[in-house]
Each structure stands twice: as C-alpha cells, then as structure tokens.
C-alpha cells in the first residue's frame, strides 16, 4: 500500500533536519570542542582549568618567595654630565719641599811658599850686577796670620872673611824703591823666638815678594846657597824652609 504524500514529506524534512544538526555538531567539534549548549562557557571567557585549586592548608605551608631587592645600575664614570661644566680652577697640587742639604765644610788648606829664580839658580860675579828672585806666599783657609817674616841666611865659607860680601834688598811697591833686607851669615840656626816683625797674611791670600842679591868684591868663589825661612813671629815657629841655589864666579 502506498504511503500518503503528506507522511512521506514529513519524513524527508525530519531526515534533512537531523543531517543539518549532525553537520553543525561536527563543525563545532572541529573548532575546538566548544559547544553552544547549556553549561558551556560564553564566548570570549577563559577556559576553565581542570587542575584542582590548592587547598587552604597547602597554601599556608607553601614557601614564601620575597621579591628581589631593589638595585640600581652602577653609575657610569665616563658619562657626560648634563648640567653645566664646573668652571672652578683646579686646586694646585702641593709641591713637596726639598729636603735641606747639609753643606760640608771645605777641605782645610794650609800655608805654602815658593821660591823662584830665572834659570833655576843664581849666578853672581864679584862686584857685578844684582840678580833677582821671588818668594810667593800662598795662604790656605785654615789660619790668618798677623806677622809672617821671610828670613834669609848664608853660611860662612872656611877661610873667607867674616863678612862674605853679599847684599840683599827687597822691592817696596808702595814707595817704588829697593830697600835693604836682613841677611844673616852663620853656620847655626837662629832661635825662632828672637825673630821680630813680619807682615799680615789673610786666609786664602797670595803675596809675592821681590828680592835681589849682589856679590861684592872679595866674595868667595864657589856655591853658597841662600837659605829662606818663613817664621810666624807670634807663635815663634818656622813654617817653611827652603833655599835658592847660588854660585859665585871666581
């Protein structure tokens, strides 16, 4: 028996509705399993986690983590200041004072004398011209003298007269003349305490005396040196002893 047309159409509409609903459900499952039915969260809300929330007791026993301390970045020493540059002059660097130097006293020097004659010796002729020589006194830095005396002596020659026949003179620069100088003839030493006179000589001073000697008629021929002594008459001491080689021609 053939179904009525109304029943057949009703069945076809029902199958089409079921097919459409099945197709929409499949599409919703493909989009993430979210449905639009009752109990589903509304669109745009965060998904509910399935992990159970911690209990109150476990939250109390959980270790507390303090936030990290506040730190600042180290200041960059090379950074250029943004404000105005400091125009104040830099304070001067103190200069260390030099250590005081101790000056050593100069090395002590002493008096010296030097006798000089042209040719190194005196050669005299009886009743001939006089010959010159010099005596230079060079004082040191140790002592200043008030009275220094240049003393001369000649020995006597055996068989010669008591007076050998020589004269001695000293040049006086102030008067510009030659003056007679003492010349002792003897073969012994004269006591220094008996010498008198002399000229001052300061420290480091240099003084040169000019002398000349002449042989008179009757002077003995042969060598007879002229002895030179430098005597400090204040201290009665001889400070220098030397001689000038002398030969008298016959």
ABEGO torsion letter per residue (X at the ends): XBBBAAAAAAAAAAAAAAAAAAAAAAAAAAAGGBBABBGBBBBGBBBBBABBBBBAAAAAABBBBBBBBBBBBBBBAABBBABBBBABBBBBBBBBBBBBBBBBBBBBBBBBBBBBBBGGBBBBBBGBBBBBBBBBBBBBAABBBABBBBBBBBBBBBGBBABAGBBBBBBBAAAGBBBBBBBBBBABBBBAAABBEEBBBBBGBBBBBBBBBBBBBGBBBEBBBBBBBBBBAAAGBBABBBBBBBBBBX
